[in-house]
Amino acid sequence: MLKDHNSSAIVAVNDIARARRFYEDVLGLTPVPGGEENGVLGFRTGDTFLTVYKSDYAGTNRANAVTWDMKGDLIETVNALRGKGVEFENYGDMDGMTFSEGVYFAGPVKLAWFKDPDGNILHLTEGI
């Protein structure tokens, strides 16, 4: 039924202007025109879209909200984001993985997690 349709992520935030600065200036996403006046932002991300909207429930999700497939540039992206003040999560020991400078390694697979200003968990993956 849905297997041939694209999907996209949607993230709740408290402050739409602050979210725009983070997603556009820190993450480097390109905003899609329109919507901000209604408390909704759209960003182009690869072949899909990320929708950010104002909600009283922002940051209450304790699981991944958005995942990006990095296709070979995860380490460079982590370093660039760290240079913009992003702090990466350390979830302690994870079976079969090692942790170094914000990145988990499981053989050829690399994983990194960080949060947006509202606490939404954003996830970078490479080699999955």
GUBA-966087 format. One record per atom (N, C-alpha, C, CB): x, y, z; residue number from 1. Coordinates in nm, 2 decimals. Glycine has a CB too. Example, Ala and Ser with C-alpha at 12.3 -4.5 7.8 and 13.67 -1.06 7.14 Angstrom:
<keses>
       px       py       pz   num
     1.32    -0.57     0.78     1
     1.23    -0.45     0.78     1
     1.32    -0.33     0.78     1
     1.13    -0.45     0.90     1
     1.28    -0.22     0.71     2
     1.37    -0.11     0.71     2
     1.29     0.00     0.79     2
     1.41    -0.06     0.57     2
</keses>
This chain:
<keses>
       px       py       pz   num
     0.08    -0.12     0.00     1
     0.00     0.00     0.00     1
     0.09     0.13     0.00     1
    -0.09     0.00     0.12     1
     0.18     0.14     0.09     2
     0.27     0.26     0.10     2
     0.41     0.24     0.05     2
     0.27     0.31     0.24     2
     0.45     0.12     0.01     3
     0.58     0.09    -0.02     3
     0.64     0.17    -0.13     3
     0.60    -0.06    -0.05     3
     0.56     0.22    -0.22     4
     0.61     0.30    -0.34     4
     0.60     0.45    -0.32     4
     0.54     0.26    -0.46     4
     0.57     0.49    -0.20     5
     0.55     0.63    -0.17     5
     0.67     0.68    -0.08     5
     0.42     0.66    -0.10     5
     0.71     0.80    -0.10     6
     0.82     0.86    -0.02     6
     0.76     0.89     0.12     6
     0.88     0.99    -0.08     6
     0.84     0.89     0.22     7
     0.80     0.94     0.35     7
     0.89     1.05     0.39     7
     0.81     0.82     0.46     7
     0.85     1.12     0.49     8
     0.93     1.23     0.54     8
     0.92     1.24     0.69     8
     0.89     1.37     0.47     8
     1.00     1.32     0.75     9
     1.00     1.34     0.90     9
     0.93     1.47     0.94     9
     1.14     1.34     0.96     9
     0.87     1.47     1.06    10
     0.81     1.59     1.11    10
     0.85     1.60     1.26    10
     0.65     1.58     1.10    10
     0.89     1.72     1.30    11
     0.94     1.75     1.43    11
     0.87     1.86     1.49    11
     1.10     1.78     1.42    11
     0.83     1.85     1.62    12
     0.76     1.95     1.69    12
     0.86     2.04     1.77    12
     0.66     1.89     1.80    12
     0.84     2.17     1.77    13
     0.93     2.26     1.83    13
     0.85     2.37     1.91    13
     1.02     2.34     1.73    13
     0.91     2.43     2.01    14
     0.84     2.54     2.09    14
     0.85     2.67     2.02    14
     0.91     2.54     2.23    14
     0.96     2.70     1.96    15
     0.99     2.84     1.91    15
     1.03     2.82     1.76    15
     1.10     2.91     1.99    15
     0.94     2.86     1.67    16
     0.96     2.84     1.53    16
     1.08     2.92     1.47    16
     0.83     2.87     1.45    16
     1.10     3.04     1.52    17
     1.21     3.12     1.48    17
     1.35     3.06     1.52    17
     1.20     3.27     1.53    17
     1.35     3.01     1.65    18
     1.47     2.95     1.70    18
     1.50     2.82     1.62    18
     1.46     2.92     1.85    18
     1.40     2.75     1.59    19
     1.41     2.62     1.51    19
     1.46     2.66     1.37    19
     1.28     2.55     1.50    19
     1.41     2.76     1.31    20
     1.46     2.80     1.17    20
     1.61     2.83     1.18    20
     1.38     2.92     1.12    20
     1.65     2.90     1.28    21
     1.79     2.93     1.29    21
     1.88     2.81     1.30    21
     1.82     3.03     1.40    21
     1.83     2.71     1.38    22
     1.91     2.59     1.40    22
     1.91     2.50     1.28    22
     1.84     2.51     1.52    22
     1.79     2.48     1.22    23
     1.79     2.39     1.11    23
     1.85     2.45     0.98    23
     1.64     2.35     1.08    23
     1.83     2.58     0.97    24
     1.89     2.64     0.85    24
     2.04     2.68     0.87    24
     1.81     2.77     0.82    24
     2.07     2.75     0.98    25
     2.21     2.80     1.00    25
     2.30     2.70     1.05    25
     2.20     2.92     1.09    25
     2.26     2.61     1.14    26
     2.35     2.51     1.20    26
     2.36     2.39     1.12    26
     2.30     2.48     1.34    26
     2.24     2.33     1.08    27
     2.24     2.21     1.00    27
     2.25     2.24     0.85    27
     2.11     2.14     1.02    27
     2.23     2.36     0.81    28
     2.25     2.39     0.66    28
     2.14     2.35     0.57    28
     2.38     2.33     0.62    28
     2.02     2.32     0.63    29
     1.91     2.28     0.54    29
     1.85     2.40     0.47    29
     1.80     2.21     0.63    29
     1.80     2.38     0.35    30
     1.74     2.48     0.27    30
     1.59     2.49     0.30    30
     1.76     2.45     0.12    30
     1.54     2.61     0.34    31
     1.39     2.62     0.37    31
     1.31     2.62     0.24    31
     1.37     2.74     0.45    31
     1.19     2.57     0.25    32
     1.10     2.57     0.14    32
     1.01     2.69     0.16    32
     1.01     2.44     0.13    32
     0.99     2.78     0.06    33
     0.92     2.90     0.08    33
     0.78     2.88     0.14    33
     0.91     2.98    -0.04    33
     0.73     2.97     0.22    34
     0.59     2.97     0.28    34
     0.58     2.88     0.40    34
     0.50     2.91     0.17    34
     0.47     2.90     0.47    35
     0.44     2.82     0.59    35
     0.48     2.88     0.72    35
     0.51     2.69     0.57    35
     0.59     2.96     0.73    36
     0.64     3.00     0.86    36
     0.53     3.09     0.93    36
     0.76     3.08     0.84    36
     0.45     3.16     0.86    37
     0.35     3.24     0.92    37
     0.24     3.16     0.99    37
     0.29     3.34     0.82    37
     0.23     3.03     0.95    38
     0.13     2.94     1.01    38
     0.20     2.85     1.11    38
     0.07     2.86     0.90    38
     0.32     2.88     1.15    39
     0.39     2.80     1.25    39
     0.44     2.67     1.20    39
     0.29     2.77     1.36    39
     0.47     2.66     1.07    40
     0.52     2.54     1.00    40
     0.64     2.58     0.91    40
     0.41     2.47     0.92    40
     0.74     2.50     0.92    41
     0.86     2.52     0.83    41
     0.88     2.39     0.75    41
     0.99     2.56     0.91    41
     0.92     2.41     0.63    42
     0.96     2.29     0.55    42
     1.10     2.31     0.50    42
     0.86     2.27     0.43    42
     1.18     2.20     0.51    43
     1.32     2.20     0.46    43
     1.34     2.09     0.37    43
     1.41     2.19     0.58    43
     1.41     2.12     0.26    44
     1.45     2.02     0.17    44
     1.57     1.94     0.23    44
     1.49     2.08     0.03    44
     1.57     1.81     0.23    45
     1.67     1.73     0.28    45
     1.69     1.61     0.20    45
     1.65     1.69     0.43    45
     1.79     1.61     0.11    46
     1.80     1.50     0.01    46
     1.68     1.50    -0.09    46
     1.82     1.36     0.08    46
     1.62     1.38    -0.10    47
     1.51     1.37    -0.19    47
     1.38     1.39    -0.12    47
     1.51     1.24    -0.26    47
     1.38     1.42     0.01    48
     1.26     1.43     0.09    48
     1.25     1.57     0.16    48
     1.26     1.32     0.20    48
     1.16     1.58     0.25    49
     1.14     1.70     0.32    49
     1.14     1.67     0.47    49
     1.01     1.77     0.28    49
     1.18     1.77     0.55    50
     1.16     1.77     0.69    50
     1.06     1.88     0.73    50
     1.30     1.79     0.77    50
     0.96     1.85     0.80    51
     0.86     1.95     0.84    51
     0.88     1.98     0.99    51
     0.71     1.90     0.81    51
     0.89     2.11     1.02    52
     0.90     2.15     1.16    52
     0.78     2.24     1.19    52
     1.04     2.23     1.18    52
     0.72     2.20     1.30    53
     0.59     2.28     1.34    53
     0.59     2.31     1.49    53
     0.47     2.20     1.30    53
     0.52     2.42     1.52    54
     0.51     2.46     1.66    54
     0.41     2.37     1.73    54
     0.46     2.61     1.67    54
     0.45     2.33     1.85    55
     0.36     2.24     1.93    55
     0.39     2.25     2.08    55
     0.38     2.09     1.88    55
     0.29     2.24     2.16    56
     0.31     2.24     2.31    56
     0.38     2.11     2.35    56
     0.18     2.25     2.38    56
     0.39     2.01     2.26    57
     0.45     1.88     2.30    57
     0.59     1.87     2.24    57
     0.36     1.77     2.24    57
     0.65     1.97     2.20    58
     0.79     1.97     2.15    58
     0.89     1.91     2.25    58
     0.83     2.11     2.12    58
     0.97     1.83     2.19    59
     1.08     1.77     2.27    59
     1.04     1.66     2.37    59
     1.15     1.87     2.35    59
     0.91     1.61     2.36    60
     0.87     1.50     2.45    60
     0.90     1.36     2.40    60
     0.72     1.52     2.48    60
     0.93     1.35     2.27    61
     0.97     1.22     2.21    61
     1.11     1.19     2.27    61
     0.97     1.23     2.06    61
     1.13     1.07     2.32    62
     1.25     1.03     2.38    62
     1.33     0.93     2.29    62
     1.24     0.96     2.51    62
     1.28     0.92     2.16    63
     1.34     0.84     2.06    63
     1.39     0.92     1.94    63
     1.25     0.72     2.02    63
     1.45     0.86     1.84    64
     1.50     0.93     1.73    64
     1.38     1.00     1.66    64
     1.57     0.84     1.63    64
     1.40     1.13     1.62    65
     1.29     1.20     1.55    65
     1.33     1.20     1.40    65
     1.28     1.34     1.61    65
     1.45     1.22     1.37    66
     1.50     1.23     1.23    66
     1.63     1.15     1.22    66
     1.52     1.38     1.18    66
     1.65     1.08     1.10    67
     1.77     1.01     1.08    67
     1.82     1.05     0.94    67
     1.75     0.86     1.09    67
     1.95     1.08     0.93    68
     2.01     1.11     0.80    68
     2.11     1.00     0.76    68
     2.08     1.25     0.80    68
     2.11     0.95     0.64    69
     2.20     0.86     0.58    69
     2.32     0.94     0.52    69
     2.14     0.76     0.48    69
     2.43     0.93     0.58    70
     2.54     1.02     0.55    70
     2.63     0.98     0.43    70
     2.63     1.03     0.67    70
     2.62     0.86     0.38    71
     2.69     0.82     0.26    71
     2.83     0.85     0.25    71
     2.62     0.88     0.14    71
     2.91     0.84     0.36    72
     3.05     0.85     0.36    72
     3.11     0.98     0.42    72
     3.10     0.85     0.22    72
     3.03     1.07     0.47    73
     3.08     1.19     0.53    73
     3.04     1.22     0.67    73
     3.04     1.31     0.44    73
     3.01     1.11     0.75    74
     2.96     1.13     0.88    74
     3.06     1.20     0.97    74
     2.92     1.00     0.94    74
     3.19     1.16     0.97    75
     3.29     1.22     1.05    75
     3.31     1.36     1.02    75
     3.43     1.14     1.04    75
     3.32     1.40     0.90    76
     3.33     1.54     0.86    76
     3.21     1.62     0.90    76
     3.35     1.55     0.70    76
     3.09     1.56     0.89    77
     2.97     1.64     0.93    77
     2.97     1.65     1.08    77
     2.84     1.56     0.89    77
     3.01     1.55     1.16    78
     3.01     1.56     1.30    78
     3.11     1.68     1.34    78
     3.06     1.43     1.37    78
     3.23     1.68     1.28    79
     3.33     1.78     1.31    79
     3.27     1.92     1.28    79
     3.46     1.75     1.24    79
     3.21     1.93     1.16    80
     3.15     2.06     1.12    80
     3.04     2.11     1.22    80
     3.10     2.06     0.98    80
     2.95     2.02     1.26    81
     2.85     2.05     1.35    81
     2.90     2.09     1.49    81
     2.75     1.94     1.36    81
     3.00     2.01     1.53    82
     3.07     2.04     1.66    82
     3.13     2.19     1.65    82
     3.18     1.94     1.69    82
     3.18     2.22     1.54    83
     3.24     2.36     1.52    83
     3.13     2.47     1.53    83
     3.31     2.37     1.39    83
     3.00     2.43     1.51    84
     2.89     2.52     1.52    84
     2.82     2.51     1.66    84
     2.79     2.50     1.41    84
     2.89     2.44     1.75    85
     2.83     2.43     1.89    85
     2.74     2.31     1.92    85
     2.76     2.55     1.91    85
     2.73     2.22     1.82    86
     2.64     2.11     1.85    86
     2.72     2.01     1.94    86
     2.60     2.04     1.71    86
     2.65     1.96     2.04    87
     2.70     1.86     2.13    87
     2.64     1.72     2.10    87
     2.68     1.90     2.28    87
     2.73     1.62     2.09    88
     2.69     1.49     2.05    88
     2.66     1.40     2.18    88
     2.79     1.42     1.96    88
     2.56     1.32     2.17    89
     2.52     1.24     2.28    89
     2.61     1.12     2.30    89
     2.38     1.18     2.26    89
     2.64     1.09     2.43    90
     2.71     0.97     2.47    90
     2.61     0.88     2.55    90
     2.84     1.00     2.55    90
     2.57     0.77     2.49    91
     2.47     0.68     2.56    91
     2.54     0.57     2.63    91
     2.38     0.63     2.45    91
     2.67     0.59     2.66    92
     2.74     0.48     2.74    92
     2.77     0.36     2.65    92
     2.66     0.44     2.86    92
     2.80     0.25     2.71    93
     2.84     0.13     2.64    93
     2.72     0.08     2.56    93
     2.89     0.03     2.74    93
     2.74     0.05     2.44    94
     2.64    -0.02     2.36    94
     2.71    -0.15     2.30    94
     2.59     0.07     2.24    94
     2.64    -0.26     2.32    95
     2.70    -0.39     2.28    95
     2.76    -0.38     2.13    95
     2.59    -0.50     2.28    95
     2.88    -0.43     2.12    96
     2.95    -0.44     2.00    96
     3.00    -0.31     1.93    96
     2.86    -0.51     1.90    96
     2.99    -0.20     2.01    97
     3.02    -0.07     1.96    97
     3.13     0.00     2.04    97
     2.90     0.02     1.95    97
     3.21     0.08     1.98    98
     3.31     0.16     2.05    98
     3.26     0.31     2.03    98
     3.45     0.14     2.01    98
     3.31     0.40     2.12    99
     3.27     0.54     2.11    99
     3.39     0.62     2.11    99
     3.18     0.58     2.23    99
     3.40     0.72     2.02   100
     3.51     0.81     2.01   100
     3.46     0.94     1.96   100
     3.63     0.76     1.93   100
     3.48     1.05     2.03   101
     3.46     1.19     1.99   101
     3.32     1.21     1.92   101
     3.56     1.23     1.89   101
     3.22     1.16     1.99   102
     3.08     1.18     1.95   102
     3.03     1.07     1.85   102
     3.07     1.31     1.89   102
     3.11     0.98     1.81   103
     3.07     0.88     1.71   103
     3.08     0.74     1.77   103
     3.15     0.89     1.58   103
     2.98     0.66     1.75   104
     2.98     0.51     1.78   104
     3.02     0.44     1.65   104
     2.84     0.46     1.83   104
     3.11     0.34     1.67   105
     3.16     0.26     1.56   105
     3.12     0.11     1.59   105
     3.31     0.27     1.55   105
     3.06     0.05     1.49   106
     3.03    -0.10     1.49   106
     3.08    -0.15     1.36   106
     2.88    -0.13     1.51   106
     3.21    -0.19     1.35   107
     3.27    -0.23     1.23   107
     3.27    -0.11     1.13   107
     3.19    -0.35     1.17   107
     3.21    -0.13     1.01   108
     3.21    -0.02     0.91   108
     3.10     0.08     0.94   108
     3.20    -0.08     0.78   108
     3.01     0.05     1.03   109
     2.89     0.13     1.06   109
     2.93     0.24     1.16   109
     2.77     0.05     1.12   109
     2.89     0.37     1.13   110
     2.91     0.48     1.22   110
     2.78     0.54     1.25   110
     3.01     0.59     1.15   110
     2.76     0.58     1.38   111
     2.64     0.64     1.43   111
     2.67     0.75     1.52   111
     2.55     0.53     1.50   111
     2.59     0.86     1.51   112
     2.60     0.98     1.60   112
     2.46     1.03     1.62   112
     2.70     1.08     1.53   112
     2.44     1.08     1.75   113
     2.32     1.14     1.79   113
     2.34     1.28     1.85   113
     2.24     1.05     1.89   113
     2.25     1.37     1.82   114
     2.25     1.50     1.88   114
     2.11     1.55     1.89   114
     2.34     1.60     1.80   114
     2.09     1.66     1.97   115
     1.96     1.71     1.99   115
     1.94     1.85     1.93   115
     1.92     1.72     2.14   115
     1.82     1.88     1.89   116
     1.79     2.02     1.85   116
     1.76     2.10     1.97   116
     1.67     2.03     1.74   116
     1.74     2.23     1.96   117
     1.72     2.32     2.08   117
     1.60     2.27     2.17   117
     1.70     2.46     2.04   117
     1.50     2.20     2.11   118
     1.39     2.15     2.19   118
     1.41     2.01     2.24   118
     1.27     2.15     2.10   118
     1.52     1.95     2.22   119
     1.55     1.82     2.27   119
     1.51     1.70     2.18   119
     1.48     1.80     2.40   119
     1.47     1.73     2.06   120
     1.44     1.63     1.96   120
     1.57     1.56     1.93   120
     1.37     1.68     1.84   120
     1.57     1.43     1.92   121
     1.69     1.35     1.90   121
     1.71     1.33     1.75   121
     1.69     1.21     1.97   121
     1.82     1.38     1.70   122
     1.86     1.37     1.55   122
     1.97     1.27     1.54   122
     1.89     1.51     1.50   122
     1.97     1.19     1.43   123
     2.06     1.08     1.42   123
     2.13     1.07     1.29   123
     1.98     0.95     1.44   123
     2.26     1.06     1.29   124
     2.33     1.04     1.17   124
     2.38     0.90     1.16   124
     2.45     1.14     1.16   124
     2.37     0.84     1.04   125
     2.42     0.70     1.02   125
     2.50     0.69     0.89   125
     2.30     0.60     1.01   125
     2.60     0.60     0.89   126
     2.68     0.57     0.78   126
     2.71     0.43     0.77   126
     2.81     0.66     0.78   126
     2.69     0.36     0.66   127
     2.73     0.23     0.64   127
     2.63     0.13     0.68   127
     2.85     0.20     0.72   127
     2.50     0.17     0.69   128
     2.39     0.08     0.73   128
     2.33     0.04     0.60   128
     2.29     0.14     0.82   128
</keses>
